[in-house]
Structures are given as structure tokens and as C-alpha cells.
């Protein structure tokens, strides 16, 4: 059964991010990618990502471009409307987030300040 938030695109992935996640998961025993936020860093919060071996009972589960993303319920309002991207250049490659809830980021790019969306935004999300 699909989550009520999954139907409303809580979070999305670019084609590049989806492709890279599929590559990473290809030979791993994971059910999806767990995405969240944690306190820390000079700006206050940072994004977290890890391969998930199972879906936790309260996880919000979305599927986008063939990738299953599991979101911790504590991170939902921080990630509402976010898009995960993947970029690669001569110096390296990394995942990044375009998040309408970010209010600032640190100079090194490792942490961000995020204001959670209002709970009413969950009902309005499309």
C-alpha cells in the first residue's frame, strides 16, 4: 500500500541521481536508499544517506525513476519538496540536495540550516 505522502512527491530524484543510486545498489542486498537529516555541522544540520536493508514501520516510502527512497518520519518536514541530484566532474562526484526548506549553508557545503515545512504543506504537496 502506498504512503499518502508518496502519492504527493515528498521528495524527487533527478535522472542522474536515480541512475547513480541504481548503480550503487546493483550488487547490494538493499531494499532502497534511506535519506534523512541529522543535527551537526557548522550550519546546524546535514543530510544523511545509507543503503537500507529493510523498511522500518514508520518510514515514508517513495519511488521515483525506479528507485525506492525511505524517509525517516522525523525528516519528512525537512525534506518536503527536496530534489536529490548527482554531479560528476574532473575533481570528483557527489550527491546534492535542492531543498526549498534550506535557509543557509556553510562555506564548505557539508551542512545546512533547514526550516521545516509547515504541516499544512503536506496536504498541499502535489
Protein Blocks (a to p, Z undefined) as FASTA:
>chain_A
ZZfklmnombacdfklmmmmmmmmmmcccfbdcddddeedjkopacdddddfbdcfklcc
ddeehiacdddfklmmmmgopacdddddfkbccdddddfkbgbdcfkopaccdddddfkl
mmmpZZ
